[in-house]
Structures are given as C-alpha cells and as structure tokens.
Amino acid sequence: MIDMTDTTEPEENAVADAPTTPEEWRVFLERYGELYVKVRAGEQELVDLLDDEQLDALDQDERVEAWLGEAPARDEALAAAEERLGVRFPAGLRGFFLASDGWTRLDGWVDGVHRCDRVVWMRDSEAGGRVTEIYASIPGNEEVVELFRRSVEIARGEDYWLLDPTDVGPDGEWAAYEFTPKYGDTTKYPSFSALFHSGFESMEEDED
C-alpha cells in the first residue's frame, strides 16, 4: 500500500530557480546539458552525444555545450496537444515546449520528457495503464490510483513524471509527482519546473 501522506517535499530554493518562460528554459536546459555530460553521462553516452572535439574538451575539463533537447515546439503542435488532452498547459510547461519539444537525457530513472504530441493521460498509456490496473487490484491504494487516473504522463523510464491538472497552485502551475513503481514512492513538487530542477540540483551537488 502506498501512503500518500508520506510524500516528501523539496526545499523552497528549488522552486525559486525553476524556469517558466521559453528564454529561461533555454538558459536552464543549456546548463543542464553541460552538467549532464560532465557528471552523469556514461562512456558510451558521451560517444553518442559528443563529437571528437567536444570529447577532447571534456577530457581537458573544459566547458562543453551539449543540447540534449529538440527544436522548439510549433504553436500549432502545442495547441493540438492541448486540444487532444482537453487541457490548457500551465505556463511553465508551455515555456518548456516552446524552448525544446522534448528532452532526451535526465538525471535519475526517467529516460526523457515526451514531445508535446506524445504527452498522454497516464491511464491511457500502455505502461501507465498496466501500472494503474496493478495498483487498483491491491486494497489500500485508492488514493494513488486516483492520482494515476487524473494525471498526465510527461516523462517515463523505470520511473514516471506525472502532472496533476486538478491540483493548481496560486501561480497556475500543476502539482508534479515523481513516481517510483519499484518502491511505490511518490515525491510531490509544486510544478513541472521544480521537478525538472531537482535533478539539476542533484548534479550540481555531485559537481562540487
């Protein structure tokens, strides 16, 4: 059984630095990419992500620019995604997509952020639907199952990133969750931006 009352909250400073506008996201994502290749990427990943000149620079402990995202989403694509889901994305999420329509590498056990045309209700995704059914079959999981059923799946790997459009903060941002099926843990953040930034902070700590 998952106890939703035991969700952990990140520190306030994670929220203050969370990007919102496309310009803020671009700056943040550029720095995220630099940190990822320096702190997290494995040897084969580096070969896949960087050219020979960048690999040499990294070996010399020089700054390496690595864009791990996509081209910005077109306004029409973003509008189509919102219409398909029947929602209006909050400003922080819209700003992300207008800076990069998806993201390919993340700190932790999530493979990457979906493109806007791949964002789906968790209950409707193949993997998310299976997880929802499994948890629904176990007594005592009613609260987390309801979270699954009302949440948008924004990223997935071994873990899930979920956004709850029914839980809206004063700034208009949706509550975000990192869900770990292996342990049945949920960690709540005030927004998608704050959730994304938590991985950045983790890499910063390892860089020091």
Secondary structure, 3 states (H helix, E strand, C coil): CCCHHHCECCCHHHHHCCCCCHHHHHHHHHHHHHHHHHHHCCHHHHHHHCCHHHHHHHHCCCCCCCCCECCCCCHHHHHHHHHHHCCCCCHHHHHHHHHCCCECCCCCCEEEECCHHHCEEHHHCHHHHHHHHHHHCCCCCHHHHHHHHHCEEEEEECCEEEEEEEEECCCCCEEEEEEECCCCEEEEECCHHHHHHHHHHHHHHHHC
